Amino acid sequence: MINIQDVINKVINYLIERGFNIEKVRENLLNARQNRLTVGVWFSEKDYLDWYDPLNIIDELQLTNVNAIIIIAPRAYTIADEVLHSIDRARYWYDIFIDTKVYSVEISLIDKNLEESINNILTTYIDLVSNVVARGCRCPRCLSNMYIMYINKFYSRILKCRVVEYIYRCSNCSLKIHRLERLE
């Protein structure tokens, strides 16, 4: 049996290592902020949602206050599908548009899935987390100059070593590239 408090502490430590500031909203919900990006992290011990009204889900997960939400659960993909379905229902039933991306992390694969989710979130929201603008390489799509928009050092759970993370964006075609470089 997995202790949910151990999982929460593990996620908080990882997010702090990745440069996020943590704000605990409730026992099972926290917000992680980096520059202008806000990511919600919801921990569920269940593998289903027991809410039907989409307004309850929006309020419970505070989806209007975050750019992205990470759902951590035993069957997170199932819950993420239900949350996305509820967001669609809110649009059709109440004409409420929620522009929040939903990511899922299985508790059994938390190290790998969490790192991949954070990498995807940082790449998607590069304009909100950009901490540097430097000339980079050529764009593989249009051969224009790419710019390094984000640099961070952390311990990669996937590669099992310290890495430098770079996020590039093309000024012409807006291609985004996320790269990790091993530190030896």
C-alpha positions as CSV (number, residue, x, y, z in Angstrom):
1,M,0.0,0.0,0.0
2,I,1.3,3.4,-1.0
3,N,1.3,6.2,1.6
4,I,-0.2,9.2,-0.1
5,Q,1.7,11.6,2.3
6,D,5.1,10.1,1.1
7,V,4.0,10.6,-2.5
8,I,3.1,14.3,-1.7
9,N,6.4,14.9,0.0
10,K,8.3,13.3,-2.9
11,V,6.4,15.5,-5.5
12,I,7.0,18.7,-3.4
13,N,10.7,18.0,-3.2
14,Y,11.0,17.3,-6.9
15,L,9.1,20.5,-7.8
16,I,11.3,22.5,-5.6
17,E,14.4,21.0,-7.2
18,R,12.9,22.0,-10.6
19,G,12.6,25.6,-9.4
20,F,9.0,25.8,-8.4
21,N,7.6,27.6,-5.3
22,I,5.0,25.5,-3.6
23,E,1.7,26.6,-2.1
24,K,-0.4,24.0,-0.4
25,V,-4.1,24.7,-1.1
26,R,-5.5,21.6,0.7
27,E,-4.3,18.3,1.9
28,N,-4.5,16.7,-1.6
29,L,-4.1,19.8,-3.8
30,L,-1.1,22.1,-4.2
31,N,-0.1,24.9,-6.6
32,A,3.5,25.1,-7.9
33,R,4.6,28.5,-9.3
34,Q,7.6,29.4,-11.5
35,N,7.7,32.9,-12.9
36,R,4.2,33.5,-14.3
37,L,3.3,29.7,-14.7
38,T,1.0,28.1,-12.2
39,V,0.7,24.3,-12.1
40,G,-1.9,22.5,-9.9
41,V,-1.0,19.1,-8.6
42,W,-3.9,17.0,-7.3
43,F,-3.4,13.7,-5.5
44,S,-6.2,11.2,-5.6
45,E,-6.3,7.9,-3.8
46,K,-9.3,6.9,-5.9
47,D,-9.3,5.8,-9.5
48,Y,-12.5,7.6,-10.4
49,L,-14.3,10.9,-10.0
50,D,-17.4,11.0,-7.9
51,W,-18.6,14.4,-9.1
52,Y,-21.1,14.8,-11.9
53,D,-21.5,18.5,-12.2
54,P,-18.5,20.1,-14.0
55,L,-18.7,23.2,-11.9
56,N,-17.9,21.1,-8.8
57,I,-14.7,19.8,-10.5
58,I,-13.7,23.2,-11.6
59,D,-14.1,24.6,-8.1
60,E,-12.6,21.5,-6.4
61,L,-9.4,21.5,-8.5
62,Q,-9.4,25.3,-8.9
63,L,-9.0,25.0,-12.7
64,T,-9.5,28.7,-13.3
65,N,-6.4,29.5,-11.3
66,V,-3.9,27.3,-13.0
67,N,-2.3,26.9,-16.5
68,A,-2.0,23.1,-16.1
69,I,-2.9,20.5,-13.7
70,I,-1.1,17.2,-12.9
71,I,-3.3,14.4,-11.6
72,I,-1.5,11.9,-9.5
73,A,-3.5,8.7,-8.9
74,P,-3.3,4.9,-9.2
75,R,-5.2,5.2,-12.5
76,A,-4.4,8.8,-13.4
77,Y,-5.2,8.4,-17.1
78,T,-8.8,7.5,-16.3
79,I,-9.3,10.4,-14.0
80,A,-7.6,12.8,-16.5
81,D,-10.1,11.7,-19.2
82,E,-13.0,12.4,-16.8
83,V,-11.6,15.8,-15.9
84,L,-11.2,16.7,-19.6
85,H,-14.7,15.4,-20.3
86,S,-16.0,17.7,-17.4
87,I,-14.2,20.7,-18.9
88,D,-15.9,20.0,-22.2
89,R,-19.3,19.6,-20.4
90,A,-18.7,23.0,-18.7
91,R,-18.3,24.6,-22.1
92,Y,-21.5,23.1,-23.4
93,W,-23.7,23.3,-20.4
94,Y,-22.6,26.6,-18.8
95,D,-20.7,28.3,-21.6
96,I,-17.6,28.4,-19.4
97,F,-14.3,28.0,-21.2
98,I,-11.4,26.5,-19.1
99,D,-8.0,26.8,-20.8
100,T,-6.1,24.3,-18.6
101,K,-4.0,21.5,-19.8
102,V,-4.4,18.2,-18.0
103,Y,-1.5,15.8,-17.3
104,S,-1.6,12.4,-15.6
105,V,1.0,10.7,-13.5
106,E,0.6,7.1,-12.4
107,I,1.7,6.6,-8.8
108,S,3.5,3.4,-9.7
109,L,5.6,5.3,-12.3
110,I,5.8,8.6,-10.5
111,D,9.5,9.4,-11.1
112,K,9.4,9.0,-14.9
113,N,5.9,10.3,-15.5
114,L,6.3,13.4,-13.3
115,E,9.6,14.4,-15.0
116,E,8.0,13.9,-18.4
117,S,5.0,16.0,-17.4
118,I,7.1,18.8,-16.0
119,N,9.2,18.8,-19.2
120,N,6.1,19.0,-21.3
121,I,4.6,21.8,-19.2
122,L,7.7,23.9,-19.3
123,T,8.0,23.5,-23.1
124,T,4.4,24.3,-23.7
125,Y,4.4,27.4,-21.4
126,I,7.9,28.6,-22.3
127,D,6.7,32.2,-22.6
128,L,5.5,32.1,-18.9
129,V,8.7,30.5,-17.5
130,S,11.4,32.0,-19.7
131,N,14.5,32.8,-17.7
132,V,17.0,33.7,-20.4
133,V,17.0,34.7,-24.0
134,A,20.2,33.7,-25.8
135,R,21.1,32.8,-29.4
136,G,21.0,29.1,-29.9
137,C,21.3,26.8,-32.9
138,R,19.5,26.7,-36.3
139,C,15.9,25.6,-36.5
140,P,15.6,22.1,-38.1
141,R,12.3,23.1,-39.6
142,C,12.9,26.5,-41.3
143,L,16.7,27.1,-40.7
144,S,16.1,30.4,-38.8
145,N,17.8,31.2,-35.6
146,M,16.5,29.5,-32.5
147,Y,16.8,31.1,-29.1
148,I,17.4,29.5,-25.8
149,M,14.5,30.5,-23.6
150,Y,15.0,28.4,-20.5
151,I,18.0,26.9,-18.7
152,N,17.9,24.8,-15.5
153,K,20.0,22.2,-13.8
154,F,18.5,19.2,-12.0
155,Y,18.8,15.5,-11.3
156,S,17.0,13.6,-14.0
157,R,15.2,10.5,-12.6
158,I,14.9,9.1,-16.2
159,L,18.6,9.5,-17.1
160,K,19.8,8.9,-13.5
161,C,22.3,11.8,-13.5
162,R,22.5,15.5,-13.2
163,V,21.5,17.4,-16.4
164,V,21.2,20.8,-17.8
165,E,17.8,21.5,-19.3
166,Y,17.5,23.7,-22.4
167,I,14.3,24.9,-24.1
168,Y,14.7,26.4,-27.5
169,R,12.2,28.3,-29.6
170,C,12.4,29.4,-33.2
171,S,11.7,33.0,-33.8
172,N,10.3,32.3,-37.2
173,C,8.1,29.2,-37.1
174,S,7.7,28.9,-33.2
175,L,9.1,25.4,-33.1
176,K,9.9,24.4,-29.5
177,I,12.6,21.9,-28.6
178,H,13.4,20.5,-25.1
179,R,16.9,19.1,-24.6
180,L,18.7,17.6,-21.7
181,E,22.5,17.6,-21.6
182,R,24.3,15.3,-19.1
183,L,26.7,16.8,-16.7
184,E,29.8,14.6,-16.2
